[in-house]
Amino acid sequence: MPEENKNSESRVITYREAVREAMQIAMRKDDSVFLMGEDVGVYGGAFGVSRGMVEEFGEERIVDTPLSEAGFTGLGVGAALVGMKPIIEVQFSDFITHCMDQLVNQAAKLRYMFGGEATVPLVLRTPGGAGTGAAAQHSQSLEAWFIHVPGLKVIMPSTPYDVKGMLLAALEDPNPVIVYEHKLLYNQKGEVPEDEYTVPIGEANVSREGEDITIATAGYVHGYALEAAEALADDGIEAEVVDLRSLSPMDDSAVAKSVEKTGRLVVVEEDVKTAGWGAELVSRIVEGESFYALDRAPARVAGADVPIPYNKNLEAHIRPSPEKVVEAVKSLVNEKVGVYS
Amino acid sequence: MTEATIVKWLVSEGDEVEKGDPVLEIDTDKTSFEVEAPDDGVISNLKGDEGETLEVGTLIAYILAPGEDAPEESSPDEDSEEAPESSTESSAEKDSLQAESPSENGASAGADSESGKVLRASPAARKLADERGLDLSEVGGSGPNSRVYLSDVQNFETSAGSETSESEAPESESPKQPESASSSEAAPEVSEESGTRRESLTQVRKIGAQRTQQSFSEVPHFYLRRDMDAEGLVALRARLKERMDSAPSLNDLVAFAVSRTLTNHPRLNARFDDGELVVNESVHLGIAAATEKGLLVPVVKGADKLRLAELAKSTKELLGKARDGKLGRDELSGGTFTISNLGMMGVDSFDAIINQPEAAILAVGSMRTTPLWDEDGWVPRHTISMTLSVDHRVADGADGARFLQDLQDGLNNWELLM
């Protein structure tokens, strides 16, 4: 993918540091940007993302809020309406249920309802996903809810490089953007340029090229797809991995382009299978011209339709894994349709 | 046996069958036979076309207990509560009838049972076939339920590439010719360019090709030819004709003589097995028979113990079944020695390929009248040229020569065979 300003000094940092760096760059440049959320100040955030920021920017711009997601999300929508660029952090993405009215009925609608006179440049960051033993109320992947709401953008970057560039792009976007991070991504490392750059929202990235099958994925499980692709290569199956990066807008044309080449599609997603975002992607692929490129029925590797169990073994059992992706790909190539993972 | 061809369905979707009822006719190994229903029930989800060759273990139908539904593998949330407990028994059988269950697409299952067979093809395969003006039903599918993949269409095009364009290539009488070479019917594929045509082999000929090639390349053959005096044979036949309504044929008499003579020549009724000799106690006599589908060798079991009339009757029955393609597997196996007779077709003498794992085969030529020097002058004598092909690992030339000598003695003096 062509990225802007990639010429600056690159070094390896964590996903967590990349998120922080994006916020720091934006806040140094633009006084209207501020961060708000539970324990984001002195404590540095539940996952340490904003550690050290209150020291640089002060309590006026790194705002600790009461435990009221509905309250501070509403505050953020209001601030955005009057010209600020708020970043709000929802500590666990499960708590986003409290924000629903503000996001769905306010943030997503106001620009339309005011005839474009007002904009809501709100950025909501939140870590989702399972794998940490945090159980049913702290492990969900609810991102599909918001791609069902026109007016909201939903992004799910999978690498430190992407999250920095896409968070900066989100801050430049006049529309509300929900940024899905992942608890298990925060410690992952990658090359990130020091300077400011953006990665466009709504463009997928082909992170691995292959001829035999397309694996479309996003977020943390993108890593599973890459691992699976390496294992499959040992068996002579060359998988192409398409990292969507954005779920809304969804770059289905990148997936279609890949499917035109491979004729086979497996979607890897962490959210539950039923009405997950993979269902939307598969629908688009079979509705379009790309249908005629398909040589196998598409398959999805997704979370099981159950609340996330606390027990580690059960949790692993119901989540996607590289092994499940390998199995799904082989089943599809060897035609055993209906893989349910 | 790894594959079989569906010759004919004897039931239709929804038919009620009882255990033991014939369900379909299949062509396998060297014969066609009827497959019987393994249980009572209703035929459902019939798959496989007549003429289609399938691997052993392929699912071709369910036999459902009353109230039982055919399983729909791909929809796990389909409630199966309606299936009564009584179905568990036949469910177990179902599993044994299918090696690997290809999951059905639930959405099209209805259409499937409507017409009995709905062509399944991937969208990519359909698109390419459409672009090239190919009829998908002519393209054999390599997927489960003969699903057609893109690669099947591509391969079909490649293999059909030598044909002239489809507009001027007149279709042969069989429009539905699966591409797979394992098809049973020999519908010709016209290739006008080279003036040749390709035919797929019948199962019988396929196996015959394999076996003769294997025998001829693996077994060290040698051949002993002898003109046999047949005067005794002819005289006996004349006597029997006077006494019996349907006298044994010359072939039957030769078979009788061979079966009796063999009991004194165990080496020729043996087989070579991994450096050892396996000697057969009984003589199971194979009789080579030319049929429309190819060469078949039905076996007369225990021929050395049968009376002449019994041997003749048994042979006649077997040859009749061979012509009709109705031989059972057990009637085609277990031979210990084979006779091949082309005499009635005017062949004087010939060398036959040993029917593995047997040790020898006797090729019988036509009966001729030849002049024989009888001290005073030439006299006409009936003779039959016989050639014994022997596996040299099992027997030597002298063994074969002694066998032919004893056979000649028997043909001259039938009491020696008593």
Interface residues (C-beta under 8 A of the other chain):
Chain A: G263 F291 Y292 A293 L294 D295 R296 A297 E335 K336 V337 G338 Y340
Chain B: E73 S74 P76 P102 S103 N105 S122 P123 A124 A125 R126 K127 G143 P144 R147 Y149 L150 S151
